[in-house]
Amino acid sequence: MKNQLRAFGLGVLLTLGCVAGYAQLDRILKAGGIALLVDRLGGDIDRAINRLTNTKPDQNFTTKVVPIISAGNGAYIGAAQVMGKPEAVRKVQAVAQIEGDFMGREVRLRALIPISTKNPQRSINRVEGVGVSGIIDIKI
């Protein structure tokens, strides 16, 4: 009887561990999918947004698609198009998303900051002179 109870308890723990592990695995696969998509198709997505907005980059400004990374946990959560002078846009590796509240919790704030790293957990190094010109929603 005691062994059966132990086996049952172990089974419950393993089941709970698998459920929690699946949730983590799901997040990891989605983040990896976003990173891969932006890496492989970023140029095509960039051109599609430029066609959509009738934007024609030249020697004075350019555009680029980069991942959006949650500054809180470093997860890849989407993609954004950035725009600015070519030398500044080349420095952008990602867009950091920072969230907050205003007036209690009545107003939700979300800032998107072009940064020069893909690891904003250490520090956010803003790239001056570059702005976010488009948001890409990726359904995975």
C-alpha positions in Angstrom: 0.0 0.0 0.0 2.8 2.4 0.9 4.6 1.7 -2.4 1.4 2.3 -4.3 1.0 5.6 -2.6 4.5 6.6 -3.4 4.1 5.5 -7.0 0.9 7.6 -7.3 2.6 10.6 -5.8 5.5 10.2 -8.1 3.1 10.0 -11.1 1.3 13.2 -10.0 4.6 15.0 -9.7 5.8 13.8 -13.1 2.5 14.8 -14.7 2.7 18.3 -13.1 6.3 18.6 -14.2 5.5 17.6 -17.8 2.7 20.2 -17.9 5.0 22.9 -16.5 7.8 21.8 -18.8 5.4 21.9 -21.9 4.5 25.5 -21.1 8.2 26.4 -21.0 9.0 24.4 -24.1 6.1 26.1 -25.9 7.6 29.6 -25.0 11.1 28.5 -26.1 9.8 27.1 -29.4 7.8 30.3 -30.1 10.8 32.5 -29.3 13.1 30.4 -31.5 10.5 30.5 -34.3 10.3 34.3 -34.1 14.1 34.6 -34.0 14.4 32.3 -37.0 11.7 34.0 -39.0 13.2 37.5 -38.4 16.6 36.2 -39.3 15.6 34.4 -42.5 12.7 36.6 -43.7 13.5 40.0 -42.2 14.5 41.5 -45.5 11.4 40.3 -47.2 9.2 41.5 -44.4 11.0 44.9 -44.5 10.3 45.3 -48.2 6.6 44.2 -47.7 6.1 46.9 -45.0 7.9 49.5 -47.3 5.5 48.6 -50.1 2.5 48.8 -47.7 3.5 52.3 -46.5 4.9 53.5 -49.8 8.3 54.1 -48.2 11.3 54.4 -50.4 14.6 54.2 -48.4 17.5 56.1 -49.9 21.0 57.2 -48.9 19.5 59.5 -46.1 17.4 56.9 -44.3 16.9 53.1 -44.3 14.6 50.5 -42.7 15.3 47.2 -41.1 13.2 44.4 -39.4 14.5 43.2 -36.0 13.0 41.1 -33.1 11.1 42.7 -30.3 12.5 41.4 -27.0 10.7 41.8 -23.6 13.1 43.7 -21.4 11.7 41.9 -18.4 12.5 38.3 -19.3 14.4 38.5 -22.6 11.8 36.5 -24.5 11.3 37.2 -28.2 7.8 38.4 -28.5 7.4 39.8 -32.1 9.2 41.9 -34.7 9.4 45.6 -35.5 10.6 47.7 -38.4 13.0 50.5 -37.4 13.8 53.5 -39.5 16.6 56.1 -39.4 20.0 57.1 -40.8 21.8 54.1 -42.3 24.7 54.2 -39.9 22.4 54.2 -36.9 20.0 51.5 -38.2 23.0 49.2 -38.8 23.6 49.3 -35.0 20.1 48.2 -34.1 19.9 44.5 -33.2 16.5 44.5 -31.5 13.7 46.5 -30.1 13.2 46.3 -26.3 9.7 46.4 -25.0 9.2 47.9 -21.6 5.7 47.9 -19.9 4.3 49.9 -17.0 1.2 51.4 -15.6 -0.1 55.0 -15.2 -2.9 56.3 -13.0 -2.9 53.2 -11.0 -3.8 50.5 -13.5 -6.2 52.5 -15.6 -3.7 53.2 -18.3 -1.2 50.6 -19.6 2.1 51.9 -21.0 4.3 50.1 -23.5 7.6 51.6 -24.8 9.5 50.3 -27.8 13.1 51.2 -27.8 15.6 50.4 -30.6 18.7 48.9 -28.9 22.1 47.7 -29.9 22.0 44.3 -28.2 19.8 41.2 -28.2 20.2 40.8 -24.5 18.5 43.7 -22.8 18.6 42.1 -19.4 22.1 43.4 -18.8 21.4 47.0 -19.9 19.4 48.9 -22.5 21.7 50.6 -25.0 19.4 52.9 -26.9 20.3 53.7 -30.5 19.7 57.4 -30.9 18.1 58.7 -34.1 16.2 55.5 -34.8 12.5 55.0 -34.4 10.0 52.2 -34.7 8.0 52.5 -38.0 6.1 49.2 -38.0 5.0 46.3 -35.8 4.9 42.8 -37.2 2.5 40.4 -35.5 3.6 36.8 -35.9 1.2 34.0 -35.4 3.0 30.9 -34.3 
